[in-house]
Structures are given as structure tokens and as C-alpha cells.
Amino acid sequence: MKILYGVQGTGNGHIARSRVLGRALKERGLEVDFLFSGRERDGYFSMECFGNYQVKRGLSFATCRGKVSYLKTLMQMDFGQLHKDIKQLDLSNYDLVITDFEPISAWAAKLQSKTCIGISHQNAFLYDVPTKGVSWLDRKVIKNLAPATHTIGLHWHHFNQPILPPIIDLSNDPSTNDESVLVYLPFEDNQDVEELLLRFNQQKFVSYHPDNSEIVVRGNVVHRPLCYDSFKKQLHACSGVIANGGFELPSEALSLGKKLLLKPLKGQFEQLTNVATLETLGLAQGMDFLDAAALRDWLDEQPAEHVHYPNVAHSISEWICQRSWESQKKLPFDLWNRVDFPSYTANV
């Protein structure tokens, strides 16, 4: 079976998830090509595992100091190029399309009558799960941006819906604890982040940011450029993670038993919802801005316990190999029965 795997490249979470599922598919002997959209080619990093991948412009949102900029977002959108890329994408050599909220591959599959499987956190919002700040337009975007023949939603809890646990990398070394704190706030101003962290000079922070071009140490803060291998090592070594409100990084942090402090991207309902959901579950602490008081309280919190998630990528790849699409409804029951939450997780 030959698969085209389309990945939304706006955030690194989609890419991290595609690494894991892509590897699981290849281990089963499937041929997988990748298409990424949402940023320029030189904005991607550590992409060797994806081989000769395609890059398209696609759709993305623009941010400024921790907020979505709707004006900049509209100015950078090129619907003419999007339409052209969809029309020109030839799927005749592929048996299946997978889309992780990537519009070009999804719409090309729809127009060419190819079976398309949508696998993303966004698809969980097609079901009755908790939300915060969601608008009518948000729901339309979730439903229509990357349409698929079959949809799989991923979330931290099932909420009595037919969705699956997160896809995370379970192949790495066991986590340790060197008492450092990993900081990944790519949508915030780098200087604002540093000013906050320098106030806690007894705590070591390791901060990854798109604006970092080299390793720089200022006081108790180590600034590092984005690098997949380095980031993964630091994630395993740290005692806690400070991040925006994405899905994949908190998922990995939860599985490694790292406590979480999350600052959602303002104007982005998914991030607002994610942080509110994890707070409700008792699995993270949130802050509305770069809040020194919130950080001080969080640093004093006890270490977190692991959330034990099963190998979701293995189960999905097995299901895809079988091509028995109707058996999808059996996946959630089996996988959630193997999830082990900490004792302090709230019952929802």
C-alpha cells in the first residue's frame, strides 16, 4: 500500500505525531510519502526521517506576542495558490491519503475520490467534548478545513466519545529528573520569556524558541535553537515543562510524568480549550499571561505522576493495514481500557 501523508506544519505537534505514526506505518511495510504545508521550507528542522518530502504553502495563522493576529493572518493567506496546489496534486499513484489537519492533501483526495483518513486532535472537536471560546466559525473550520472519509480524533480523555488517546513516542529512554525546567513558548516574544525566567534565579531553565540561532546562556536561562534530538533529550531530563496550549508536547510530558504550566495562545480556541481541559482534569496548571505569581506557585508544586498511554500508533497502523474501515469503532474501547491515569486526575 502506498500512502500520501499530509501534515499541517504550522505547529511542531502535528509533525511530532506524524514521526511516530509514519514510523509505525513503515514498520508494517507500507510506503509513505509526506506533504507538509503551513510554513516555508526553511522553517522546518530535523526532518531527515521524512525523506524526500513535499512542501506547500497551505494555510496558517500569524501571531504577535502570544496572540493570534487576524490582520496578519488574512494578509498572508493566498487562496489562489491553495486552490492551485489542490488541483495540481496528483494522487493517482496512491492507495490512501492520511491528513493531519492538512488541507491540500485532504481536498485533493476528496476531489479525486480517494479514501482519506483524518487523524488529528482537531477531529476530537467534531464530537461532544469540552470546549472554551469556540465560535461558529471555529466549528466550520474544524469541519471543512481538511475533510476526510474517516476521521479519528485524539484527546487526553475519552469524555464518553469515540475518540482515541494521544499518539506519543514510546520508544525513547525512560525519563530522568535533573531539576531543570524545559520552556517552549514559540508564540511568545523571546525577550518577554527571558525576563520572566530571570526573576527565578535559583531555578535552571532551558528555553527553546524559533528566534534562537545558537546556544546562549544568560544567568539561569539556557537558550537553545530548535532541534528535535536535543529537545527530546531535555524533555526526558527535565522536572517540568512550560509551554503554550498545544496538544502533542503536553501529551508527551504527561506520559513522562512531567508537571505542566501552560499559557494558551490568545484568540486560538483550541489552545484555550486544551489548557482549560487539562486544568479540569487536574493534569496541568494554566496562566493567562506570562505570570510570575503563577510560575512561583507552580515551581513549588509536587512532581507529577505518569499518565500511561498505550501504543496508539501501533493500533492505528494495524487498522490501516487491514483496510477494514468499519472496525474503527472498536479502537476506542480497547485503547482507553489500557490508559492508566494518576490518582489525582479528576473524574469527568
Salt bridges, closest charged atoms under 4 A:
GLU31 OE2 - LYS2 NZ 3.94
ASP33 OD2 - LYS2 NZ 3.99
ASP78 OD2 - ARG57 NH1 3.77
ASP100 OD1 - HIS14 ND1 2.81
ASP100 OD2 - ARG17 NE 2.85
ASP169 OD1 - ARG23 NH2 3.08
GLU188 OE2 - LYS263 NZ 2.97
ASP192 OD2 - ARG65 NH2 2.52
GLU194 OE2 - ARG218 NH1 2.98
GLU194 OE2 - HIS223 NE2 2.81
ASP211 OD2 - HIS209 ND1 3.76
GLU248 OE1 - ARG17 NH1 2.92
GLU252 OE1 - LYS232 NZ 2.48
GLU270 OE2 - HIS121 NE2 3.99
ASP334 OD2 - ARG338 NH2 2.72
